[in-house]
Amino acid sequence: MNRHAAIGRRIHERREELGVTQSDVAKALGVTRAQISNLERGVSGPSFRLLIGLERVLGLTVSELLREESLSLESAIVGPEDRHTVVPPYAHGAHIELLAPVTLGKMDPREVVLQPQTGRMLGHAHHDDEWLLVLEGSLELVVAGETYVLAEGDSVYYRGHTEHAWYNTSLYPTRLLWLRVSSAG
C-alpha cells in the first residue's frame, strides 16, 4: 500500500468510527468534499495545514496519521533520516521534526527550531497536553494569560485545552523538545 493510501485509509476509518460524513469533515476544515474523498482514496496526500486540521477534527495526532505500517507498535528506533519534517503554516520560521514515525501509545515527540522573532502569538487550545524543554535559546510562553520566559534547560507542562501561545523573541534560534500527550481516552 502506498503512503497516501495508508494515510487515506486511517482518515476513512477514523471518520467512520466517529460517524461523520466526508461533507462534515470538509466543512469543518474549510475544504471541498472531493478533497476529502481524494485523501481517503489515496489520490493525494494531505498538506500540513490539512494534517493539523484533521488532527483537530478527527482527534488523531499527526504521528498517528503518518505512522509507518511496517514498524513494530511496541518500539521503534528512529534515525535522523527516518524523521518527518513539517513546516507549519501557522508559525512562520518554525521547523518541526516528528521524532517518532509511529505513535507508541499516546505520545507525539517533536524537535522544534524557531528562528529569531518567530512563533505563534495567537492563543490556541486543543485536546493534547504539552510538555516543552528548551534545549537552546529562550522562549516566551503565554499560558492562560500568564507570560513566562523560559531559558535553556527550563521545561513546562500544560493542559492542551488551556489557551497558549509561544514566541522566540531573541536574536538567535531557539531549539525545543516538544512532547504532545493525548489526554483523550
N, C-alpha and C positions, 0 to 999 in steps of 0.2 A: 504494500500500500504506500503510495507516495505521501510526502509530508502534508501537503494541502488536504488530501483526502482524509488523513488521520485527524487533523485538526477539525475538519468539517464534520466528521463522524462524532467527535466529542461535543461539538456545538449542538448537533442534531439530538444526540442522546440526552444532553442536559436540558435542552428546550422541551423535549417530550416529557422528561421526568418532572419538569415544573408545570406542564400542562398549558404552555403558552404557544401561540402561533408564530409563524415567521413574520407575519404582519405586526404582531405585538412587539417582537424584538426589534424589527426595523423601525417602528415608531419611536421606541424608547432610545434608539441610537441615532435617530435622525437620518436614516438611510432608506433605500427602497427595499421592498420585499424581495425583488430579484437579486439584490446584492447578498441578502441573507441566504437565499436559495443557492447562489453560486458558491458561497462559502461552504455551506453544508455538503454540496456535491463535490467539493474539492476542485472546482473550476478555477478558483482564485484563492489566494491566501489573504488573511486579514492584515490591514495596516496596523501600526502601533496604536493609533487612535481607536480603531475598532477593537483591538485586544483589550485596551483599558475599559472601553465601554462594555464589552462582553463580560469582563470581569465583574463590573458593577451590576449588569442586568441579569446575568446567569449565575453569579456567585461562584465562579471558577477563577482561580488565580491564573496569571499569565503562564506560570510554570506548568500548571495543570493542562492548559490548552496546548502548550508547545512540547510537552514531555515526549521523550523518545520511547517508543514501544519496546525496543529491543533490550532495554536496561532492566535489571532486577528492581523490583519495587521494594526490596529490603535494604539495599545500599547502592551507592554509586560513587565512583571516584571520577572526578571531573578535572581534566587538564585545561589550561587556558584556551587551547584550540577547540575545545568542546563547548565553550560558553556561547550563549546567545547574547548579542549586543543589541540594545534598543536605544533609540533616541526619542524621548517623549516629546510630543508637540506642546504640552502644557508647561514645559520647563526648558526653554532655550538655553543652551550651554551646559546641559546635563548629559552625561554619558553613563549608561547603566549596563552592567553585565549581569546576566542571570547566572548565579554561581552553581545552580543545580539544574540539569536538564529534566529532572523529574521532581515531582513533589513527593517527598518521603514523609508522608503524614500531613501535617498542617503548616509546615514552614516553607517560606519562599525567600531564600537568601540572595542578596544583590550587593554588588560593589558599585558605588556611585562616585563619579568625579564631577564636581560642579566647577565650572570655570568662574573666574572673578566676576563679581557683580551680577550673578545669575541665580535663579532658583524659582520657587513657586511662592509668590507673595499672596495670592488669593487663598483664603482659608478653604479647606475642603475636608470632608469626612467620608468614611466608607466602612465596610464591615470588618476589615482586618486590623488587628492590633499591630503596632510597630515598635521596633527597638532599633536604635541607631548607635553606632560607635564612631566617633571622629578619629580617623586614622592619621590624617594630615590636615593642617589648616584649622579653620574655625567655621562655625555655623550659627546663624541667627535662627532661632526656632520660636514660633509662636504657637502655644498650645492653650486652648480655652481662653484666649485673650491675654495670656501672660507671656511676656517675651523673655527668652533665655539666650545667653550667648555661650555656646559650647566650644571648648578648646580641645586641642589634641589630647586624646585619652579619655575624654568625657563621654558618657553614654546616657541615653534616656529611653524610657519606655512610656508609651501612652496608648490608650484605647483608641481604636480606629474611628469609632463614632464621635470622638472628640474633634471639634474643628481645629485644624492645624495648618501651618504654612512654614516654609523654610527658605533661607536665602544665604548665599555666600556674599557677605558684604566686604570681604577683604580684596586685596590686590593680587592674591595668589590662589591657585586651585585648591579646592577642599576635596578630600577623599574620605568616603564614608563606607562603613559596612552597615547595610540596611537589611533588617530581617522583618518580613511581614509574616504574621502568625494568624492563621484563620481562627476567628473567635466563633465561627458558626459550628453548630452541632456539638 
